[in-house]
Amino acid sequence: MHFSTSVLLSSLFSLSLALPSRLSRDLANDAPVARPGRLNVSYESEASSFSQVSALYGDPVASQPFTIKAYNSESAIHMMNITASYNKFWVGNVTGNRCPPPAATKNAPWDKAKDCPAGNETALEVTDTGEAHLDVVVKGGQTIYLGPRAQLRFNNAGVPLPADAIRMEFALSVNPIPPAPEVSAFVYSGVGRASGYLACPVAPEGPWQVFADLATIEDSWVPSGDVSDCIGFDALAMNYTSPTPAAYEYV
């Protein structure tokens, strides 16, 4: 669902779920906090890990579209946009999108500026079954999932997810601590049990590829070959208020 007028974040994400520790501590204490340690827990199946989402964050609730920013008040990536391109998610990179003319209008007047969403923001939404999808026009949609090496990824429209994709462990959490403002975060808590996300540099000054901060993540999985190069962050959810989807298709 999309809105042409601004909707308060507190109305958009009216959930009674717990925030990741980085956000909740900063809000409660008005002070920066160190990245929380990884949780050394693993699960054998998608079904069992999905139950852990409910246990930790309550039953998933369907959301309206939102964008996300990297939250780590002690880092260079603090409040930078998280974007989708090349079937991956990034901090400090541009959004990749396309909008081809429909077959029915190839020989008719067609104005990309008028007939396509801007596509310059990455927006997503979560379902009440714990799935996350990109906010797109393209038939079949685009699903967000976790790859076998902890990468946060999305599929091309119409392309089945890999057999080892993990896709049912996403939710929004809300700060429960008064008098701090209500703030939402996009969280993953499935197989491997993530404590937030990692932004892992492709080059010294970025961009950074997004991974789930799993207890089992290995050096060889990240671009630099050293997990200690990565920056831990929470994914702060921001209201996306547009009458149309954010993009035709992300690529």
TIVEXBA-543735 format. One line per 8 residues: number of its first residue (from 1); their letters; for each residue y, x, z of C-alpha. Coordinates in steps of 0.05 Angstrom, whole numbers, padded with zeros to 5 digits, always signed. Last residue first. Layout:
! residues N
NUM> A> Y,X,Z ~ ...
//
This chain:
! residues 251
251> VYEYAAPT> -00098,+00377,-00222 ~ -00070,+00317,-00186 ~ -00070,+00251,-00224 ~ -00018,+00197,-00238 ~ +00022,+00220,-00179 ~ +00056,+00195,-00115 ~ +00032,+00123,-00121 ~ +00086,+00071,-00132
243> PSTYNMAL> +00134,+00032,-00086 ~ +00150,+00097,-00049 ~ +00154,+00111,+00025 ~ +00113,+00171,+00045 ~ +00113,+00177,+00122 ~ +00101,+00248,+00147 ~ +00036,+00273,+00176 ~ +00036,+00341,+00212
235> ADFGICDS> -00025,+00383,+00193 ~ -00039,+00430,+00251 ~ -00036,+00505,+00240 ~ -00073,+00570,+00246 ~ -00049,+00629,+00204 ~ -00100,+00671,+00166 ~ -00101,+00747,+00163 ~ -00152,+00748,+00221
227> VDGSPVWS> -00201,+00714,+00173 ~ -00207,+00778,+00133 ~ -00233,+00779,+00062 ~ -00163,+00768,+00034 ~ -00182,+00703,-00003 ~ -00223,+00671,+00054 ~ -00298,+00659,+00053 ~ -00319,+00732,+00060
219> DEITALDA> -00289,+00736,+00130 ~ -00334,+00680,+00155 ~ -00319,+00611,+00183 ~ -00371,+00586,+00234 ~ -00324,+00562,+00288 ~ -00287,+00523,+00235 ~ -00212,+00524,+00224 ~ -00213,+00480,+00162
211> FVQWPGEP> -00185,+00519,+00103 ~ -00119,+00515,+00066 ~ -00100,+00569,+00015 ~ -00035,+00607,+00029 ~ +00017,+00624,-00023 ~ +00035,+00673,+00003 ~ +00078,+00732,+00023 ~ +00019,+00781,+00029
203> AVPCALYG> -00018,+00749,-00030 ~ -00075,+00697,-00029 ~ -00059,+00685,+00044 ~ -00103,+00640,+00088 ~ -00071,+00579,+00119 ~ -00122,+00556,+00171 ~ -00132,+00485,+00197 ~ -00139,+00448,+00262
195> SARGVGSY> -00194,+00458,+00314 ~ -00250,+00445,+00265 ~ -00319,+00420,+00286 ~ -00372,+00456,+00245 ~ -00392,+00392,+00210 ~ -00338,+00341,+00224 ~ -00272,+00341,+00259 ~ -00217,+00340,+00207
187> VFASVEPA> -00146,+00320,+00227 ~ -00083,+00294,+00194 ~ -00030,+00293,+00249 ~ +00016,+00237,+00274 ~ +00077,+00240,+00318 ~ +00102,+00190,+00369 ~ +00163,+00219,+00404 ~ +00151,+00254,+00471
179> PPIPNVSL> +00165,+00210,+00532 ~ +00107,+00199,+00537 ~ +00043,+00235,+00516 ~ -00003,+00199,+00468 ~ +00013,+00239,+00405 ~ -00023,+00205,+00347 ~ -00085,+00226,+00309 ~ -00099,+00209,+00236
171> AFEMRIAD> -00171,+00214,+00212 ~ -00219,+00254,+00169 ~ -00294,+00264,+00179 ~ -00326,+00228,+00121 ~ -00320,+00276,+00062 ~ -00366,+00337,+00070 ~ -00385,+00363,+00001 ~ -00454,+00396,-00005
163> APLPVGAN> -00477,+00353,-00064 ~ -00412,+00367,-00101 ~ -00368,+00306,-00110 ~ -00376,+00267,-00174 ~ -00323,+00275,-00229 ~ -00287,+00212,-00250 ~ -00220,+00236,-00227 ~ -00221,+00310,-00210
155> NFRLQARP> -00244,+00326,-00140 ~ -00204,+00349,-00080 ~ -00211,+00410,-00034 ~ -00201,+00435,+00037 ~ -00241,+00500,+00037 ~ -00291,+00508,+00094 ~ -00340,+00551,+00055 ~ -00386,+00493,+00035
147> GLYITQGG> -00326,+00451,+00012 ~ -00290,+00400,+00054 ~ -00269,+00337,+00020 ~ -00210,+00298,-00008 ~ -00227,+00244,-00059 ~ -00189,+00228,-00123 ~ -00182,+00159,-00152 ~ -00231,+00122,-00197
139> KVVVDLHA> -00178,+00103,-00248 ~ -00117,+00148,-00245 ~ -00057,+00120,-00206 ~ -00058,+00169,-00148 ~ -00048,+00174,-00072 ~ -00100,+00227,-00056 ~ -00160,+00203,-00016 ~ -00187,+00215,+00054
131> EGTDTVEL> -00251,+00185,+00082 ~ -00262,+00167,+00155 ~ -00292,+00098,+00144 ~ -00226,+00062,+00161 ~ -00194,+00099,+00103 ~ -00145,+00156,+00101 ~ -00084,+00166,+00056 ~ -00055,+00221,+00014
123> ATENGAPC> +00011,+00245,-00015 ~ +00026,+00311,-00050 ~ +00097,+00312,-00077 ~ +00123,+00330,-00146 ~ +00083,+00278,-00184 ~ +00144,+00240,-00207 ~ +00103,+00178,-00223 ~ +00095,+00165,-00297
115> DKAKDWPA> +00123,+00111,-00343 ~ +00198,+00126,-00336 ~ +00200,+00201,-00342 ~ +00139,+00200,-00387 ~ +00172,+00153,-00436 ~ +00124,+00118,-00483 ~ +00142,+00079,-00545 ~ +00078,+00061,-00583
107> NKTAAPPP> +00029,+00103,-00623 ~ -00004,+00135,-00562 ~ +00006,+00071,-00523 ~ -00065,+00043,-00519 ~ -00094,+00112,-00506 ~ -00051,+00120,-00444 ~ -00001,+00177,-00448 ~ -00023,+00235,-00404
99> CRNGTVNG> +00004,+00243,-00333 ~ -00013,+00310,-00301 ~ -00005,+00340,-00232 ~ -00003,+00406,-00195 ~ +00039,+00409,-00131 ~ +00074,+00475,-00121 ~ +00052,+00529,-00072 ~ +00076,+00551,-00003
91> VWFKNYSA> +00018,+00521,+00037 ~ -00041,+00502,-00007 ~ -00096,+00452,-00019 ~ -00150,+00461,-00071 ~ -00172,+00426,-00136 ~ -00126,+00473,-00176 ~ -00066,+00439,-00142 ~ -00052,+00399,-00080
83> TINMMHIA> +00006,+00413,-00033 ~ +00019,+00424,+00041 ~ +00094,+00427,+00053 ~ +00123,+00481,+00099 ~ +00140,+00457,+00170 ~ +00122,+00525,+00202 ~ +00095,+00573,+00150 ~ +00129,+00634,+00179
75> SESNYAKI> +00094,+00624,+00246 ~ +00108,+00610,+00319 ~ +00124,+00536,+00311 ~ +00057,+00523,+00278 ~ +00058,+00457,+00240 ~ +00040,+00457,+00166 ~ +00067,+00395,+00132 ~ +00032,+00333,+00107
67> TFPQSAVP> +00051,+00274,+00062 ~ +00034,+00202,+00078 ~ +00005,+00140,+00044 ~ -00011,+00078,+00086 ~ -00068,+00087,+00135 ~ -00137,+00058,+00147 ~ -00160,+00067,+00219 ~ -00215,+00114,+00240
59> DGYLASVQ> -00251,+00093,+00304 ~ -00227,+00134,+00363 ~ -00204,+00207,+00359 ~ -00256,+00249,+00394 ~ -00316,+00201,+00399 ~ -00300,+00167,+00333 ~ -00295,+00233,+00298 ~ -00359,+00256,+00331
51> SFSSAESE> -00396,+00197,+00301 ~ -00378,+00223,+00232 ~ -00411,+00289,+00250 ~ -00477,+00254,+00263 ~ -00475,+00218,+00196 ~ -00452,+00279,+00157 ~ -00513,+00317,+00182 ~ -00535,+00376,+00223
43> YSVNLRGP> -00476,+00386,+00269 ~ -00440,+00449,+00293 ~ -00400,+00468,+00355 ~ -00365,+00533,+00372 ~ -00295,+00505,+00379 ~ -00244,+00554,+00353 ~ -00190,+00578,+00400 ~ -00123,+00543,+00401
35> RAVPADNA> -00064,+00577,+00364 ~ -00012,+00598,+00413 ~ +00040,+00550,+00439 ~ +00114,+00541,+00426 ~ +00154,+00504,+00480 ~ +00182,+00435,+00488 ~ +00129,+00423,+00541 ~ +00101,+00355,+00519
27> LDRSLRSP> +00119,+00360,+00446 ~ +00097,+00433,+00439 ~ +00033,+00418,+00477 ~ +00016,+00357,+00436 ~ +00028,+00392,+00369 ~ -00014,+00454,+00382 ~ -00068,+00415,+00421 ~ -00088,+00368,+00365
19> LALSLSFL> -00062,+00298,+00378 ~ -00104,+00246,+00413 ~ -00113,+00176,+00385 ~ -00082,+00109,+00404 ~ -00062,+00090,+00334 ~ +00003,+00058,+00308 ~ +00011,+00103,+00249 ~ +00059,+00067,+00203
11> SSLLVSTS> +00097,+00033,+00259 ~ +00110,+00097,+00297 ~ +00127,+00131,+00232 ~ +00182,+00081,+00220 ~ +00180,+00050,+00151 ~ +00233,+00066,+00099 ~ +00242,+00017,+00043 ~ +00206,+00013,-00023
3> FHM> +00138,+00007,+00010 ~ +00070,+00025,-00016 ~ +00000,+00000,+00000
//
